[in-house]
Each structure stands twice: as structure tokens, then as C-alpha cells.
Amino acid sequence: MSLVTTLLAERVPGAGYLFVAGVLVLSGLKGRVILTQYLGLAQAPSFRRGFTAFLVGFVALAFAIYAMGG
């Protein structure tokens, strides 16, 4: 996932909103996998929901900042 995200972001830096949204969603999914699998949040559903909500908010905020600037 990291390689795909990096290659996509580097390959098409001037892409449109849909492309940027896709890269951000991929990054958010990658973060969720890391939190769930490697930090053990699979055994703590309430914490996993909280971190997922934070990631969704962060990705939405990052996209909003991008949309306002471009």
C-alpha cells in the first residue's frame, strides 16, 4: 500500500480532485490496517472505532484543505 500510494502521488502530482481523494482514502486505509493489525486494536473494538473516526476526520480535513487551495 505504501508503494502504491507513493507512486501514485509522485506520478501524477497535478491530478484532479478524484485522484487526490483516492490517494487520501488509500492512505487512510493503510493507517487503519497499521492500527488494527500492528498495534493490536483488533482486540479493542471501541478504540479501533475511535481511531477510525479520527482517520476519517483527518482524511476529510486534508481533502478540504486541498480543495480550498486548488
C-alpha positions in Angstrom: 0.0 0.0 0.0 2.8 2.4 0.8 4.5 1.8 -2.5 1.3 2.3 -4.5 0.4 5.5 -2.6 3.9 6.9 -3.1 4.0 6.0 -6.8 0.5 7.5 -7.5 1.2 10.7 -5.6 4.6 11.1 -7.3 3.4 10.1 -10.8 0.5 12.5 -11.2 1.1 15.5 -8.9 -1.3 17.8 -10.8 -4.2 15.3 -11.0 -7.8 16.3 -10.2 -9.9 16.0 -7.1 -11.0 12.4 -7.6 -7.4 11.3 -7.9 -6.4 13.1 -4.8 -9.4 11.7 -2.9 -8.3 8.2 -4.0 -4.8 8.7 -2.7 -6.1 10.1 0.6 -8.5 7.2 1.0 -5.7 4.7 0.3 -3.6 6.4 2.9 -6.4 6.3 5.4 -6.9 2.6 4.8 -3.2 2.0 5.2 -3.3 3.8 8.5 -6.3 1.7 9.7 -4.5 -1.5 8.8 -1.5 -0.5 10.7 -3.5 0.5 13.8 -5.7 -2.6 13.6 -3.0 -5.3 12.9 0.3 -4.0 14.2 -0.9 -2.1 17.3 -3.4 -4.7 18.3 -6.6 -2.7 18.0 -8.4 -5.7 16.6 -8.8 -6.8 20.2 -10.1 -3.4 21.3 -13.1 -2.5 19.1 -14.0 0.7 20.9 -10.5 2.1 20.5 -10.5 0.9 16.9 -13.7 2.8 16.2 -12.3 5.9 17.8 -9.1 5.8 15.8 -11.1 5.1 12.6 -13.2 8.1 13.3 -10.1 10.2 13.8 -8.6 8.9 10.5 -11.8 9.6 8.6 -11.8 13.2 10.0 -8.2 13.7 9.2 -8.6 12.5 5.6 -11.6 14.7 5.2 -9.8 17.7 6.6 -6.8 17.1 4.3 -9.1 16.9 1.3 -10.9 20.1 2.3 -7.6 21.9 2.7 -6.6 20.6 -0.7 -9.9 21.7 -2.3 -9.7 25.2 -0.8 -6.2 25.7 -2.1 -6.7 24.4 -5.6 
